[in-house]
Amino acid sequence: MSLPAYNEKKHEKMLAIGRKLEKKQTHQLEQPFVETIMQTLEFFGADGRDLGQIKIDLCLAKYKIWDAMGMWYSSEYFQSKPIYRGIDKLVDVYIKQNHVGGFAWFLRGHDLECEEPHRCEDCIKSYDDWHNQTPEERMEDQKEMEKFYGPVIDGGDD
């Protein structure tokens, strides 16, 4: 399968949406965002070196999602690797969702191998419900998920 080509207009559109959406966001991504982005890109062929760079960008350098994806999307390094299909799909989801939380929840609940990126109001509502939970409620939900899926990937506070 051939890799998608870099599209400057799509890149600019994603950056413009991101600047607007994440204007008041902190640079500390919540764990589900990091896990979901890394797992999605691993599915699309990210190797250990790729995942290491992604983790550095999201957890240590603390880039906002749009900024990190903008770098990955325009990177000649990634454009020549299988991971680029996944990056291209992340950009499409981010544009279509036009909602930071809905973006991550879309990645968690949809199969990008079978389904084209689109706006999903259920994902946005589900994220908003999760976001409004207390920390105790979130921990309880995480424990329930771990029963089914195992422990989460360490997004790194180190």
C-alpha positions as CSV (number, residue, x, y, z in Angstrom):
1,M,0.0,0.0,0.0
2,S,1.4,3.4,-1.0
3,L,1.9,6.1,1.6
4,P,-0.2,9.2,1.4
5,A,1.4,12.4,0.0
6,Y,2.0,15.5,2.1
7,N,-0.8,18.0,1.6
8,E,0.1,21.5,2.5
9,K,-3.5,22.7,2.6
10,K,-4.5,19.9,5.0
11,H,-1.5,20.7,7.1
12,E,-2.4,24.4,7.3
13,K,-6.0,23.6,8.1
14,M,-5.0,21.3,10.9
15,L,-2.7,23.9,12.3
16,A,-5.3,26.6,12.2
17,I,-7.9,24.4,13.9
18,G,-5.4,23.4,16.5
19,R,-4.3,27.0,17.3
20,K,-8.0,27.8,17.9
21,L,-9.0,24.6,19.8
22,E,-5.9,24.3,22.1
23,K,-5.4,28.0,22.7
24,K,-6.3,27.7,26.4
25,Q,-5.1,24.1,26.9
26,T,-2.3,23.2,29.2
27,H,0.7,21.4,27.8
28,Q,0.2,18.4,30.1
29,L,-1.7,15.8,28.2
30,E,-3.9,13.5,30.2
31,Q,-2.9,9.9,30.0
32,P,-5.7,8.6,27.7
33,F,-4.5,11.1,25.0
34,V,-0.9,9.9,25.1
35,E,-1.8,6.3,25.2
36,T,-4.3,6.5,22.4
37,I,-2.0,8.5,20.0
38,M,0.9,6.1,20.7
39,Q,-1.1,3.0,20.3
40,T,-2.7,4.2,17.1
41,L,0.6,5.1,15.5
42,E,2.1,1.8,16.7
43,F,-0.8,0.0,14.9
44,F,0.2,1.9,11.8
45,G,3.8,0.8,11.9
46,A,5.6,3.0,14.4
47,D,8.8,1.3,15.6
48,G,10.5,1.8,19.0
49,R,12.5,4.8,17.8
50,D,9.3,6.5,16.4
51,L,7.4,5.8,19.6
52,G,10.3,7.2,21.6
53,Q,10.2,10.4,19.6
54,I,6.4,10.7,20.0
55,K,6.6,10.2,23.7
56,I,9.3,12.9,24.0
57,D,7.2,15.3,21.9
58,L,4.0,14.7,23.9
59,C,5.3,14.0,27.4
60,L,8.7,15.7,27.9
61,A,8.6,18.6,25.4
62,K,4.9,18.8,26.1
63,Y,3.9,20.0,22.6
64,K,0.2,20.5,22.1
65,I,-1.5,17.8,20.0
66,W,-1.8,20.0,16.9
67,D,1.8,21.2,17.2
68,A,3.2,17.7,17.5
69,M,1.1,16.4,14.7
70,G,2.1,19.3,12.5
71,M,5.8,18.4,13.0
72,W,5.2,14.7,12.4
73,Y,3.0,15.4,9.3
74,S,5.6,17.7,7.7
75,S,8.6,15.6,8.7
76,E,10.5,14.0,5.8
77,Y,11.6,11.3,8.2
78,F,8.1,10.2,8.9
79,Q,6.9,10.7,5.3
80,S,9.0,7.8,4.1
81,K,7.8,5.3,6.8
82,P,4.7,3.2,7.2
83,I,3.8,5.3,10.3
84,Y,2.9,8.2,7.9
85,R,-0.4,6.5,7.0
86,G,-1.3,6.7,10.7
87,I,-0.1,10.3,11.0
88,D,-2.2,11.3,8.0
89,K,-5.3,9.6,9.5
90,L,-4.7,11.4,12.9
91,V,-4.6,14.7,11.0
92,D,-7.9,13.9,9.2
93,V,-9.6,12.9,12.5
94,Y,-8.4,16.1,14.2
95,I,-9.8,18.2,11.4
96,K,-13.1,16.3,11.2
97,Q,-13.7,16.2,14.9
98,N,-12.7,19.8,15.5
99,H,-12.8,18.9,19.2
100,V,-9.6,18.0,21.2
101,G,-11.3,15.4,23.5
102,G,-13.5,14.1,20.7
103,F,-10.3,13.5,18.7
104,A,-8.8,11.2,21.3
105,W,-12.1,9.4,21.9
106,F,-12.6,8.9,18.2
107,L,-9.2,7.1,18.1
108,R,-10.2,5.0,21.1
109,G,-13.6,3.9,19.7
110,H,-13.2,3.7,15.9
111,D,-11.2,1.4,13.6
112,L,-9.2,3.6,11.2
113,E,-8.4,0.6,9.1
114,C,-12.1,0.1,8.2
115,E,-13.6,3.5,8.7
116,E,-12.9,6.9,7.3
117,P,-12.4,9.8,9.7
118,H,-15.6,11.7,10.4
119,R,-17.1,13.9,13.1
120,C,-18.6,11.7,15.8
121,E,-20.9,13.5,18.3
122,D,-21.0,10.4,20.5
123,C,-17.2,10.5,20.9
124,I,-17.4,14.2,21.9
125,K,-20.2,13.6,24.4
126,S,-18.3,10.6,25.9
127,Y,-15.2,12.7,26.3
128,D,-17.1,15.5,27.9
129,D,-18.7,13.1,30.3
130,W,-15.3,11.6,31.2
131,H,-13.7,15.0,31.5
132,N,-16.4,16.1,34.0
133,Q,-15.8,13.1,36.3
134,T,-14.0,13.5,39.6
135,P,-10.5,12.0,39.9
136,E,-11.9,9.2,42.0
137,E,-14.5,8.3,39.4
138,R,-11.7,8.3,36.7
139,M,-9.5,6.0,38.7
140,E,-12.5,3.6,39.2
141,D,-13.2,3.6,35.5
142,Q,-9.4,3.0,34.8
143,K,-9.4,0.0,37.1
144,E,-12.5,-1.4,35.3
145,M,-10.8,-1.0,31.9
146,E,-7.6,-2.6,33.1
147,K,-9.6,-5.7,34.0
148,F,-10.4,-6.1,30.3
149,Y,-7.4,-4.6,28.6
150,G,-4.5,-4.9,31.0
151,P,-2.4,-2.0,32.4
152,V,-2.0,1.2,30.5
153,I,1.2,2.3,28.7
154,D,3.3,4.6,30.9
155,G,3.0,8.0,29.2
156,G,6.0,9.1,31.3
157,D,6.3,11.8,33.9
158,D,10.0,11.1,34.0
